[in-house]
Amino acid sequence: MMEKILILDFGSQYTQLIARAVREANVYCEIIPYHKEVTIDPSLKGIILSGSPFSVNDEKAPNVAVEAFHQQLPVLGVCYGAQLTAKLFGGLVAKSNKREYGRAIMHKEKDDAFFKNVNTDSQVWMSHSDSVLELPQGFEVLASTDSIPYAAFKKTTGTHPLYCVQFHPEVYHSTEGKKMITNFLVDICGCTQSWTPAHFITDTVNQLKEQIGNRKVIMALSGGVDSTVAATLIHRAIGDNLYGIFVDNGVLRKNEFEEVLATYNTIGLNVKGIDAKERFYTDLQGKTDPEAKRKVIGKLFIDVFQDEAKEVEGVEMLGQGTIYPDVIESISVHGPSVTIKSHHNVGGLPELMKLELVEPLRFLFKDEVRRVGAELGIPADLLNRHPFPGPGLAIRILGEITPERVALLQEADYRYVKGLKEFNLYNEVWQAGTILLPVKSVGVMGDERTYEFTVALRAVTSVDGMTADWAHLPYEFLAHISNDIINNVKGINRVVYDISSKPPATIEWE
């Protein structure tokens, strides 16, 4: 039986980081909203209570039965989770004289398994306006900071350990925070750290065999990491009973359709390529509004996919590359967070086609998908590809989509991405792309005057795409790419670089 840790989410922006830290320690975990019923079974090794934008003293503050959990399992309360625990056990939690936010130095007051191999003084990250002013009876202090007497504390009685920290061990700025989380998992919860990519593949393939049996699965493939890894896992389970469809919508990158199909052939996937460029160009004609372009591409993709699906008799299931952040973002935590987006990897296909879903990656983060892909033997070039938007270059061409404009952007983008790889910068950025602007400007080439388009280069650094900073690419590289594009792509005579971060800007321009 696979052991797991449960993370109860009170709406903190850092909850996913707790899950990442647990997974990095090779321990499986799941995030659930705090109000969802918790099933205690032998696989569950411990519970972590997340932070929250709420105050524990708010009238509608989130609440859970910490004492009931503590009687059955080890529990770790982080920030709000710690303050809620203190309040429920009779301690005093109130507004601090000042809001405690940012770096602080934690001083260990006692040696404890939670602090194994952690320095006596260690940098941690604070983010709260409440503070525990009095510990409940039966608790002892483990660590303090200059402004907080109870930075870490634990319950001294009870069948199972109950730990609390008023800082965020899961964030990068808590320099030894992941050690503390690992200590909680291994030394306090008794986890064996056996959840590895190889372990995941074995378990998932067995589960897929059981779920699918002899039925047929159809799946839309995009050439991206998620759909490719998901398809490879399904193929391992059912072989050519998986029918992949890869649609050329006319707004892919240069040579992408042919190259991706060749990769799928190498991997051994059963994939059919559909050249639907002209259908997409016809329907996109005259469309300049970004949302209108997205709707045209989404609707036509579904039409093309359904047409092809009808050619496969007896299909009962639909494969998707849904990953864990998609699942989390689709779940609302009452109060502090709302549903960010309702997610479907391939538009509205599940509802339209009335097929049972197969989602082998729905509990993996992006970096874990890549590690599983590497274990499966998928080529590194595909695994390390930057994210690419579903509507493709259509939302990187500002204004109307025409075959000529697509060809122009494909060539400029090809040279940009190729240059990033040649200068060993491609893997240093999260995502890079070229945007064709609906702007023409005067230029000079030789003795001739030109009046041609402008492209903007975009490159960002990020962990998960939720926030992003513009990448500080070397001037020498930018100069090289600008010359390469202007000298070789007829129709472009000006190159600019986008230095906007997210927020307030978005990664894509449309």
Protein Blocks (a to p, Z undefined) as FASTA:
>chain_A
ZZddddddehiaklmmmmmmmmmnopacddddfkbccdddfklnbdcddddfbdfkbmkl
ccddfklmmmmoccddehjlmmmmmmmnopacdddfbdcedjdddddfbdcfklgoiafb
dcdddddfbdcfbdcehiacfbdcfklmblbccdfbdjbdcdddfbdfkbmklmklmmmm
mmmmmmmnopahlacfklmmmmmmmmmmmmnmmaccddddehiaklmmmmmmmmmmnomm
bccddddehiacehklmmmmmmmmmnopacddddfklmmmmmmgopabfklmmmmmmmmm
mmmmmmmmmmpghiabdcdfbdfklmmmmpccehjaccfbacdfkljllmmnopacddfk
lmccfklmmmmmmmnopafklmmpccddfklmmlmcgcjddfklmmmmmmmmmmmmmmmm
mnopmmmpfbdcddddfbdcdddehjbccddddddddddddfkomaccdddddfklmmmm
mmmmmmmmghiabdcddfbdcdfbdfblZZ
